[in-house]
Amino acid sequence: MKIEEVEKAITDFFKSSLGGKAKVIKIVKSQDGWTGEAEIYEESSFIKSLGLSTRVQDRNIYGIKLTDTLEVVSYARKEESVKEE
């Protein structure tokens, strides 16, 4: 398995599940598959909950775990978001 295939699997997963463009910032081969981290800019959930439109986006880091066959077995946001304009 090439690391480029893992990167594509991660970006494709986040595009389909979160609807955002992901930038892979870490990939590590483990005994039972792969782990990675991706940076995703998402519309501010607080501003969105108020029904307002804005250019403010939250920068979120997500961790993801995949099997050797690139099946996603888990993912989660890793840290507090950072506001970007």
CORMO-V829767 format. One record per residue. N is the residue number from 1. PSI is psi in degrees with one decimal (NA if undefined). NEAR is the number of other ideal C-beta (glycine too) atoms within 12 Angstrom. D_CENTER is the distance of its C-alpha to the mean C-alpha in Angstrom with 1 decimal. Layout:
# CORMO-V829767
((N & PSI & NEAR & D_CENTER) (N & PSI & NEAR & D_CENTER))
This chain:
# CORMO-V829767
((1 & 126.9 & 17 & 20.6) (2 & 146.6 & 12 & 19.6) (3 & -28.4 & 18 & 16.5) (4 & -34.1 & 13 & 16.0) (5 & -38.1 & 18 & 15.8) (6 & -45.4 & 32 & 13.1) (7 & -43.7 & 26 & 11.0) (8 & -40.8 & 22 & 11.9) (9 & -39.7 & 33 & 11.1) (10 & -49.0 & 39 & 7.4) (11 & -39.5 & 29 & 7.3) (12 & -41.2 & 21 & 9.8) (13 & -49.5 & 30 & 8.2) (14 & -33.1 & 32 & 5.4) (15 & -43.1 & 18 & 8.5) (16 & -34.0 & 14 & 10.8) (17 & -37.2 & 18 & 9.4) (18 & -10.4 & 25 & 8.1) (19 & 14.2 & 13 & 10.1) (20 & 160.4 & 22 & 8.2) (21 & 127.4 & 18 & 8.2) (22 & 139.8 & 33 & 5.4) (23 & 114.7 & 21 & 7.4) (24 & 126.3 & 32 & 7.5) (25 & -7.1 & 22 & 9.5) (26 & 135.8 & 22 & 10.7) (27 & 131.2 & 28 & 12.0) (28 & 132.4 & 20 & 14.9) (29 & 130.4 & 18 & 17.4) (30 & 177.9 & 16 & 18.7) (31 & -34.0 & 9 & 21.8) (32 & 16.0 & 15 & 20.3) (33 & -132.0 & 24 & 17.4) (34 & 148.7 & 34 & 14.3) (35 & 151.9 & 27 & 11.7) (36 & 172.6 & 35 & 8.9) (37 & 142.7 & 27 & 6.6) (38 & 143.6 & 39 & 4.1) (39 & 128.0 & 30 & 5.5) (40 & 131.6 & 34 & 5.4) (41 & 122.8 & 26 & 9.0) (42 & 152.1 & 29 & 10.2) (43 & 139.8 & 25 & 13.9) (44 & 119.0 & 23 & 15.5) (45 & -31.7 & 18 & 15.9) (46 & -50.0 & 16 & 19.2) (47 & -40.7 & 19 & 20.7) (48 & -39.0 & 15 & 19.6) (49 & -23.7 & 10 & 21.4) (50 & -5.0 & 12 & 24.4) (51 & 19.1 & 8 & 24.5) (52 & 150.6 & 13 & 24.4) (53 & 147.8 & 11 & 22.8) (54 & 162.4 & 18 & 21.5) (55 & -5.1 & 12 & 19.9) (56 & 130.9 & 21 & 18.2) (57 & 149.7 & 24 & 14.4) (58 & 133.2 & 27 & 12.4) (59 & 114.0 & 26 & 10.2) (60 & 143.3 & 31 & 7.5) (61 & 126.6 & 27 & 6.2) (62 & 138.3 & 35 & 4.4) (63 & 147.3 & 29 & 6.7) (64 & 143.9 & 40 & 7.4) (65 & 131.9 & 27 & 11.0) (66 & 153.1 & 33 & 12.8) (67 & 177.1 & 20 & 16.5) (68 & -25.3 & 17 & 18.8) (69 & 11.6 & 14 & 18.8) (70 & 24.9 & 26 & 15.0) (71 & 129.5 & 17 & 14.9) (72 & 125.2 & 27 & 11.9) (73 & -21.0 & 20 & 13.7) (74 & 154.9 & 18 & 11.3) (75 & 154.2 & 26 & 8.0) (76 & 150.3 & 17 & 8.2) (77 & 135.7 & 22 & 7.6) (78 & -32.1 & 20 & 9.5) (79 & 170.5 & 15 & 11.7) (80 & 144.0 & 10 & 13.6) (81 & 155.9 & 23 & 12.4) (82 & 129.9 & 17 & 14.4) (83 & 136.5 & 19 & 16.3) (84 & 144.6 & 17 & 16.6) (85 & NA & 12 & 19.4))
